[in-house]
Amino acid sequence: MSRATASSGLTADRVQVDVSSLRPLFHEPAPAVDLSRAVLPGHPDDPTPVLARSAAKLYLKRLLVQLRDQGNASGSPEARRSAQGLVDGLLRLPHEELLRTVLRPEVTSWTRVAQLVQRGERQVDPELLVAYAGSFLLPGLLRPGVLAEAGILAVAEKGPEEGPEQGELPLMPLGRALRLPAAAGTLLTVRVDGTSLRVSAGERVVAVPLEALSGAGEHPALRELPSLAEGLVVTGPQSWHRIAYPPAAGRPLELSAPELDGFAAAIGTGLATVDAHWPEAAAVVRRTAKQVMPVVSQGNWPFNFTIPEFRGLVLTSGRHTYLSAQTLVHECGHNRFNTVLDLYSVAENAAEEHYSPFVEVPRPLVNIFHGVFAFLNDVHMAIRCQEVFGPADGPAIAPYVKDITDRLTVGLETLERHARVTEQGAQLLTAFRAAMPG
């Protein structure tokens, strides 16, 4: 990890968090939620936005604690000032923007890794952690007056061009990356100076108007990231994934820029298919998914998954049209159910293992809940495509619908027979049974 910021020799005070401005947010009365309305998109009282809001408040609390603690754990005055600048900037945001900023895969995974570092279960230098926090939170703070004159640390990533100093700073929520004369891994210092963003890499500075970052005009230092919709970015792995990505999970692919564009085009046909044939589900996908990342292709056979710590990330092989549509609604189902599990217990014996028809080996009951939730969304997407796509488009849909319905029957019967459900778990079982294909 190279270093492009020089120490000022100053000693910053300890990072402080004053949450008084958040009291109205945290003291909001908890709304009544019926999870039976959250299983399939389209219910007029779908509580999915309410669940996401509650989870965002939970992650916000954890994030502020970790920014304070990781900043104070660092021996670097720049890291402490950066952590304080991030805290202050977050607290200046309108509450709705603040909640949108924290419930993203890069931010939720950062918070989880910081917790593991604090417990001694992971080794990451606190200054580096604070710099990654700067990279991930910066896009949501790029507005006049929010960052004031704070110097925010960030980390340069490898850009698509070849060369020792062809780095960039990805701004995922903005769908853009800022090209930099810096090697990947360089620690950067970022400031908002009036109406411009100034990124320092050693003695070199790149300045970009804030309005250009927001999409109002072009700038030669900005690169458009492959995107499927506003805020839904297609990306390959970055340096953060070497730190935060679970070792047991399928590895994301590093594709060339043209390959990543091709992958985005394939997944884009899936989102268009959801738009055309299940618009209520398309709205949920857009609210839920923030990033899509490629994994190794298995042809027409699905290979896709989510990682709970990376909330809003969908990992998938490059499938197309109705195959990709099923993947998107399926994995957004898993993401939504992970949010449910952030807030509720669904069974007293959730860890008890039973045969899972989805992976054909014993799994905890909570995993079977996961499978039923996601595959119900998947099969309803497939059913909607059954009369539209034929043999020329890919694998036949009808056998898939029958196979998944059979597996859902076994999974649901297992839950009904063995799960000692909570009130929320009972709501889900009621909805599962009602949503079973007829």
SVG drawing of the C-alpha trace seen along z (x, -y; Angstrom):
<svg xmlns="http://www.w3.org/2000/svg" viewBox="-54 -28 59 62">
<polyline fill="none" stroke="black" stroke-width="0.4" points="0.0,0.0 1.7,-3.2 1.4,-6.5 0.7,-9.8 -0.2,-12.0 2.4,-13.5 1.8,-13.9 1.1,-17.4 2.7,-16.8 -0.5,-17.8 -2.2,-15.7 -5.9,-15.5 -8.3,-15.2 -10.2,-12.0 -13.1,-11.4 -16.4,-12.4 -20.0,-11.5 -22.8,-13.8 -26.0,-12.0 -28.4,-14.7 -29.4,-15.6 -30.5,-11.9 -32.8,-11.7 -35.9,-12.4 -34.9,-9.6 -34.1,-7.0 -37.1,-7.9 -39.6,-7.4 -42.3,-4.9 -41.7,-1.5 -44.4,-0.7 -46.4,2.5 -45.1,4.9 -46.8,7.9 -44.1,10.0 -46.7,12.0 -47.0,8.9 -43.3,8.9 -42.8,12.2 -43.9,11.4 -43.7,8.0 -46.9,6.2 -48.8,6.3 -50.4,2.9 -49.0,2.8 -45.6,4.2 -43.4,3.4 -40.1,3.8 -39.3,0.0 -40.2,0.0 -37.9,3.0 -35.1,1.3 -35.5,-1.9 -35.3,-0.1 -32.3,1.9 -30.6,-1.3 -31.0,-2.8 -29.4,0.2 -26.4,0.1 -26.1,-3.7 -25.6,-3.2 -23.0,-0.5 -21.2,-2.7 -20.9,-5.7 -19.5,-3.7 -16.9,-2.0 -15.9,-5.3 -15.3,-6.7 -13.5,-3.6 -11.3,-2.9 -10.4,-6.6 -9.3,-6.6 -7.5,-3.3 -5.3,-4.8 -2.0,-6.5 -2.4,-8.7 -3.7,-12.2 -4.9,-12.2 -7.0,-9.1 -8.6,-10.7 -9.4,-13.9 -10.8,-11.9 -13.0,-9.8 -14.2,-12.9 -14.9,-14.5 -16.9,-11.5 -18.9,-11.5 -19.6,-15.2 -20.6,-14.9 -23.0,-12.1 -24.7,-14.0 -25.2,-17.0 -27.1,-15.0 -30.9,-15.0 -32.1,-11.9 -33.5,-10.2 -30.2,-10.7 -28.3,-9.5 -30.2,-6.2 -29.8,-5.7 -26.0,-6.2 -25.4,-3.6 -27.5,-0.7 -25.1,0.2 -22.8,3.3 -19.5,1.4 -20.7,-0.3 -22.4,2.6 -19.4,4.8 -17.0,2.1 -19.0,1.9 -18.9,5.7 -15.1,5.9 -14.5,3.0 -16.5,4.9 -14.3,8.0 -11.1,6.0 -12.3,4.5 -12.9,8.0 -9.5,9.1 -10.9,11.6 -9.4,9.8 -6.2,7.8 -6.5,4.6 -4.6,1.4 -7.1,-1.2 -5.8,-4.0 -6.4,-1.8 -9.9,-1.0 -10.7,-4.6 -9.4,-5.3 -11.8,-2.6 -14.6,-4.2 -13.8,-7.5 -13.9,-5.8 -17.3,-4.3 -19.0,-7.2 -17.6,-10.0 -20.2,-9.8 -23.1,-10.5 -21.4,-13.5 -20.5,-15.4 -22.6,-18.4 -21.6,-22.0 -21.2,-22.4 -21.5,-18.8 -17.7,-18.0 -16.7,-21.6 -12.9,-21.6 -12.3,-18.1 -9.5,-16.1 -11.0,-12.6 -8.7,-9.7 -9.6,-7.3 -7.9,-4.5 -7.0,-4.5 -8.2,-1.5 -6.8,0.0 -8.3,-1.7 -9.1,0.0 -6.1,-1.4 -2.7,0.3 0.1,-1.6 1.8,-2.0 -0.1,-5.2 -3.5,-4.6 -5.7,-4.5 -9.1,-5.8 -11.5,-6.5 -14.8,-4.7 -17.9,-6.6 -20.4,-3.8 -23.6,-5.5 -22.9,-8.1 -22.1,-5.6 -18.8,-7.2 -15.1,-6.8 -12.6,-9.6 -9.3,-8.9 -6.2,-9.7 -2.4,-9.9 -1.9,-7.4 -1.0,-3.7 -3.6,-1.3 -3.4,-1.2 -2.3,-4.8 -3.8,-6.6 -5.5,-9.8 -6.7,-12.9 -10.0,-14.3 -11.5,-17.7 -14.6,-19.6 -13.3,-23.1 -16.4,-25.3 -18.1,-23.7 -15.2,-21.4 -13.9,-18.1 -10.1,-18.0 -8.2,-14.7 -4.6,-14.8 -2.2,-12.0 1.1,-13.2 1.9,-16.5 -0.6,-15.9 -4.1,-17.2 -7.2,-16.4 -10.1,-18.8 -13.6,-18.2 -16.7,-20.4 -19.4,-18.8 -22.0,-19.4 -20.0,-17.2 -20.0,-14.4 -23.7,-14.6 -24.2,-14.0 -24.6,-17.6 -22.1,-17.6 -19.0,-15.7 -15.4,-15.9 -12.3,-14.3 -11.3,-12.9 -14.6,-11.1 -15.3,-7.6 -18.9,-6.2 -19.3,-2.9 -21.4,-0.2 -24.9,-0.6 -28.2,1.1 -30.3,-1.6 -29.9,-4.7 -27.7,-3.6 -27.4,0.0 -23.8,0.4 -22.0,3.4 -18.5,3.9 -15.7,6.3 -13.8,7.0 -11.8,4.2 -9.0,4.2 -11.6,4.1 -12.8,7.6 -9.3,9.0 -10.1,7.8 -13.8,8.3 -14.9,11.0 -15.6,14.4 -13.0,17.0 -15.6,19.7 -17.7,17.7 -17.4,18.1 -14.8,15.7 -15.9,12.7 -14.3,12.4 -11.9,9.8 -13.1,8.9 -11.7,6.4 -13.7,3.3 -15.2,4.7 -16.0,8.0 -17.7,6.1 -19.7,4.1 -20.9,7.4 -21.8,8.8 -23.8,5.6 -25.6,5.9 -26.6,9.5 -27.9,8.6 -29.6,5.6 -31.8,7.8 -32.8,9.5 -33.8,6.2 -35.7,5.3 -37.5,8.6 -38.6,8.0 -39.7,4.5 -41.9,6.0 -43.4,8.9 -43.4,8.2 -43.1,4.4 -43.8,4.6 -40.8,6.9 -38.7,4.5 -39.5,1.8 -38.3,4.0 -35.1,5.0 -34.3,1.3 -34.8,0.5 -32.9,3.6 -29.9,4.1 -27.1,1.6 -24.3,3.6 -24.1,6.6 -20.8,8.5 -19.8,11.3 -18.8,14.8 -17.7,17.7 -20.3,18.8 -21.9,22.2 -23.7,21.7 -27.4,21.7 -27.2,23.4 -27.7,20.7 -24.8,19.7 -25.7,16.8 -25.6,15.9 -25.6,13.1 -23.4,12.3 -25.2,11.0 -22.5,8.6 -22.6,7.0 -26.2,5.8 -27.5,5.0 -24.9,7.0 -26.0,9.6 -23.3,12.0 -24.2,13.9 -22.9,15.5 -23.7,13.7 -27.1,15.0 -29.7,13.3 -33.4,12.3 -35.6,14.6 -32.7,16.4 -31.2,13.2 -34.6,12.0 -35.0,15.0 -31.6,14.4 -32.3,10.7 -35.6,11.4 -34.2,14.5 -31.1,12.7 -33.0,9.6 -35.3,12.0 -32.2,13.3 -31.1,9.7 -34.5,8.7 -34.7,11.8 -31.3,10.9 -32.8,7.6 -35.7,9.4 -33.1,11.4 -31.4,8.2 -34.6,7.3 -36.5,10.4 -36.1,14.0 -38.2,16.3 -37.9,19.5 -36.8,20.5 -34.9,23.4 -33.5,21.6 -30.1,23.3 -31.6,26.8 -30.6,28.7 -32.9,30.6 -32.7,31.7 -32.8,28.8 -34.3,29.6 -32.5,26.6 -29.0,27.8 -29.9,31.5 -28.0,31.7 -28.9,30.8 -29.0,27.1 -30.3,24.9 -34.0,24.2 -33.2,20.5 -31.5,21.4 -34.6,23.3 -36.6,20.1 -34.2,18.3 -34.6,20.8 -38.4,20.8 -38.5,17.0 -36.1,16.6 -37.3,19.5 -40.9,18.3 -39.9,15.1 -37.8,17.0 -40.6,19.4 -43.2,16.6 -40.8,14.8 -40.4,17.9 -44.2,18.5 -44.6,15.0 -42.1,15.7 -43.4,19.2 -45.7,18.0 -43.3,15.4 -40.0,17.3 -39.7,20.4 -37.0,23.1 -35.2,20.6 -34.5,18.4 -32.9,20.9 -33.8,23.8 -37.4,24.7 -39.2,23.0 -42.0,25.5 -39.6,28.3 -37.8,25.7 -41.1,24.5 -42.1,28.0 -38.7,28.8 -38.7,25.7 -42.3,26.1 -41.5,29.7 -38.5,28.4 -40.6,25.6 -43.2,28.1 -40.6,30.2 -39.0,27.1 -42.3,25.6 -43.5,28.9 -40.2,29.1 -40.7,25.7 -44.3,26.4 -43.4,29.7 -40.2,28.7 -39.8,24.9 -41.0,23.5 -41.9,20.3 -42.0,16.8 -44.9,14.5 -42.9,13.2 -42.1,16.8 -45.8,17.7 -46.6,14.7 -44.0,15.9 -45.3,19.5 -48.8,18.2 -47.5,16.1 -45.3,19.0 -48.3,21.3 -50.5,18.7 -47.8,18.0 -47.2,21.6 -47.8,22.1 -51.3,23.6"/>
</svg>
